[in-house]
């Protein structure tokens, strides 16, 4: 019966003529080539156009190294914070019913609907020198805007939906029967999480972390507002690329941009691997359930 249903499904999907399928495939490949492959190739072409010597020289220049370091710092702080928040929020939303649940879901989706530039301006309004808490922060010699804490805050804001949004539908689909069974057998809350919940969500969790990390390293709008563009101090890689390009240092700009392009390629490869592993795990679970 399963084989017959699969054959019926295939026949429904492939009713279009071969010419139509080739046309649609060709249009999709043309779109990918024009808007993805060609721009990506042009980045590496411009970066290497004057030789590997200038390329590597642009990457090891002090301001470039400082931008790389700051980008890594922002990602290394914001991604673990979002991992903890995402798991806690997804656990609460998927496993429990409580007042304000819809409000929490709306707040999680807020960075998707608010412009990153607006988010940066909000932080300036709150903790800038003329902001609500600015005088108190200045009095206690605490610097947030135009410093690393402001960059981290902006990065956290734009990236915190990714982990939660990957885990919420996954946890809802899995239900809470396994956790309830573990609690019935005497497992504590932490034991239930580490031995039951976490193994079931590990691929979705890794997928969300990969997306959050890619967004953290490539964020421009919010970070641009709160950074102050201080060379060698508060410029991340995207901001450093903008400065070099505006100064007509095209080799340096495209060399640094190639780092972000390589990050995108690595992220795509990791994403594909995680999806493949998750699919294999799901297939294995379905086979075990039918045997």
C-alpha positions in Angstrom: 0.0 0.0 0.0 2.8 2.4 0.8 4.5 1.8 -2.5 1.2 2.3 -4.4 0.6 5.6 -2.6 4.2 6.7 -3.4 3.6 5.9 -7.1 0.4 7.9 -7.1 2.2 10.8 -5.4 4.9 10.8 -8.0 2.4 10.7 -10.9 0.6 13.7 -9.4 3.8 15.7 -9.1 5.1 14.9 -12.6 2.0 15.5 -14.7 3.6 18.5 -16.5 5.3 17.9 -19.8 9.0 17.6 -20.0 9.3 20.9 -21.8 7.5 22.7 -19.0 9.7 21.0 -16.4 12.9 22.0 -18.3 11.6 25.5 -18.7 10.9 25.9 -14.9 14.3 24.3 -14.0 16.1 26.6 -16.5 14.4 29.7 -15.1 15.3 28.7 -11.5 18.9 28.0 -12.5 19.1 31.3 -14.4 17.8 33.2 -11.4 20.3 31.5 -9.1 23.1 32.3 -11.5 22.2 36.0 -11.9 21.4 36.8 -8.3 23.6 34.4 -6.3 26.5 32.9 -8.3 27.6 35.9 -10.3 27.6 38.4 -7.4 29.5 35.8 -5.2 32.0 35.1 -8.0 32.5 38.9 -8.5 33.4 39.3 -4.8 36.3 36.9 -5.1 37.3 38.1 -8.5 37.6 41.7 -7.3 39.4 40.6 -4.1 42.0 38.6 -6.0 42.2 40.8 -9.1 45.5 42.4 -8.1 47.1 39.2 -6.7 47.2 37.2 -3.6 49.8 39.5 -2.1 47.5 42.5 -1.8 44.7 40.2 -0.8 46.4 38.8 2.2 47.9 42.2 3.0 44.4 43.6 3.3 43.3 40.8 5.6 46.2 41.2 8.0 46.0 45.0 8.2 45.5 46.1 11.8 42.0 47.6 11.3 40.9 44.5 9.5 42.2 42.2 12.2 40.4 44.4 14.8 37.2 44.1 12.8 37.5 40.3 12.7 38.2 40.1 16.4 35.2 42.3 17.3 32.9 40.3 15.0 34.0 37.1 16.7 33.5 38.6 20.1 30.0 39.7 19.3 29.1 36.3 17.9 30.7 34.4 20.7 28.7 36.3 23.3 25.4 36.7 21.5 25.0 33.2 20.1 25.3 31.4 23.5 22.9 33.9 25.0 20.4 33.3 22.3 20.9 29.5 22.6 19.9 29.7 26.3 17.0 32.0 25.6 15.8 30.0 22.6 15.7 26.7 24.4 14.0 28.2 27.5 11.4 30.1 25.4 10.7 27.1 23.1 10.4 24.8 26.2 7.9 27.2 27.8 5.8 27.7 24.7 5.8 24.1 23.4 5.4 22.3 26.7 3.2 24.6 28.9 0.1 26.7 28.8 0.2 30.0 30.5 -1.1 33.5 30.3 0.9 35.8 28.0 2.0 32.9 25.8 0.9 34.7 22.6 2.6 37.9 23.8 5.9 35.9 24.2 5.6 34.5 20.7 5.0 38.0 19.3 8.1 39.4 21.1 10.2 36.5 19.7 9.1 37.5 16.2 9.7 41.2 16.8 13.2 41.4 15.3 11.8 39.9 12.1 9.4 42.8 11.7 11.5 45.7 13.1 14.2 47.3 10.9 17.7 46.7 12.4 18.4 50.4 12.1 15.3 51.1 14.2 16.6 48.6 16.8 19.9 50.4 16.9 18.1 53.8 17.4 16.1 52.3 20.3 19.3 51.4 22.1 20.7 54.9 21.5 17.5 56.3 22.9 17.7 54.2 26.0 21.5 54.1 26.8 23.0 56.8 24.7 24.6 59.9 26.3 21.3 61.8 25.9 19.1 58.7 26.4 16.8 57.7 29.3 19.6 56.1 31.3 22.5 57.9 29.7 23.2 60.4 32.5 23.3 57.5 35.1 25.6 55.4 32.9 28.0 58.4 32.4 27.9 59.1 36.2 29.0 55.5 36.9 31.5 55.4 34.0 29.6 52.7 32.1 29.9 53.0 28.3 27.5 51.0 26.1 26.9 53.0 22.9 29.9 53.4 20.7 31.5 50.5 22.6 31.5 46.7 22.6 28.5 46.3 24.9 26.3 48.2 22.5 27.4 46.1 19.6 26.7 42.9 21.5 23.3 44.2 22.6 22.4 45.0 19.0 23.6 41.6 17.8 21.6 39.8 20.5 18.5 41.7 19.4 18.7 40.8 15.7 19.6 37.2 16.3 17.5 35.9 19.2 14.5 34.7 17.2 16.5 32.1 15.2 17.0 29.4 17.9 13.5 29.7 19.4 11.8 29.7 16.0 13.6 26.5 15.0 12.8 24.7 18.2 9.2 25.7 18.9 7.5 23.8 16.0 9.9 20.9 16.6 9.0 20.6 20.3 5.3 21.1 19.6 5.4 18.2 17.0 7.2 15.9 19.5 4.7 16.5 22.3 5.4 16.0 25.9 4.7 12.3 26.4 8.3 11.3 26.7 9.1 14.0 29.2 6.0 13.0 31.3 7.1 9.3 31.2 10.5 10.2 32.4 9.1 12.3 35.2 6.8 9.5 36.2 9.8 7.1 36.4 11.4 9.5 38.9 13.7 11.6 36.7 14.3 15.2 37.8 13.7 18.2 35.6 17.4 18.5 34.6 17.7 14.8 34.0 14.6 14.9 31.8 16.0 17.8 29.8 19.5 16.3 29.3 18.5 12.7 28.6 15.1 13.1 26.8 14.5 16.6 25.5 18.0 17.6 24.3 18.7 14.4 22.2 15.3 14.9 20.5 16.0 18.6 19.5 19.8 18.5 19.0 19.7 18.9 15.2 17.1 21.7 15.3 19.1 23.4 18.0 22.3 23.2 15.9 20.4 24.5 12.9 19.2 27.5 14.8 22.7 28.2 16.2 24.2 28.1 12.7 21.6 30.6 11.4 22.1 32.9 14.5 25.8 32.8 14.1 25.7 33.7 10.4 23.3 36.6 11.1 25.5 37.8 14.1 28.7 38.0 11.9 26.9 39.6 9.0 24.7 42.1 10.8 25.1 45.7 9.5 22.2 48.0 10.3 21.8 47.8 14.1 25.5 47.5 14.7 26.2 50.5 12.4 24.0 52.8 14.5 25.5 51.8 17.9 29.1 51.4 16.9 30.1 55.0 16.1 32.4 53.7 13.3 35.6 54.1 15.3 38.3 52.5 13.3 40.2 49.7 15.0 37.8 49.8 18.0 34.1 49.5 17.1 34.0 48.4 13.5 32.9 44.8 12.7 33.7 43.2 9.3 30.6 44.6 7.5 31.3 48.1 8.8 35.0 47.8 7.8 34.0 46.8 4.3 31.8 49.9 4.0 34.6 52.2 5.1 37.1 50.7 2.8 34.7 50.9 -0.2 33.9 54.5 0.5 37.6 55.2 0.5 37.9 53.5 -2.9 40.1 50.8 -1.4 38.3 48.2 -3.5 40.9 45.4 -3.0 40.6 45.7 0.8 36.9 46.0 0.8 36.4 43.0 -1.4 39.0 41.0 0.5 37.2 41.5 3.8 33.9 40.9 2.0 35.2 37.6 0.8 35.5 36.5 4.5 31.8 37.1 4.8 31.2 35.2 1.6 33.2 32.3 2.8 31.2 32.4 6.0 28.0 32.2 4.0 29.3 29.2 2.1 30.4 27.4 5.2 27.0 28.2 6.8 25.2 26.8 3.7 27.3 23.6 3.9 26.6 23.2 7.6 22.9 23.9 7.1 22.7 21.2 4.4 24.6 18.7 6.6 22.2 19.3 9.5 19.2 19.0 7.3 20.5 15.8 5.9 21.3 14.3 9.4 17.9 15.4 10.7 16.2 13.7 7.7 18.2 10.5 8.2 17.2 10.5 11.9 13.5 11.0 11.0 13.6 8.2 8.5 15.3 5.9 11.0 12.6 6.8 13.6 9.8 6.0 11.1 11.4 2.7 10.2 11.7 1.8 13.9 8.0 2.7 14.4 6.8 0.5 11.6 8.8 -2.5 12.5 
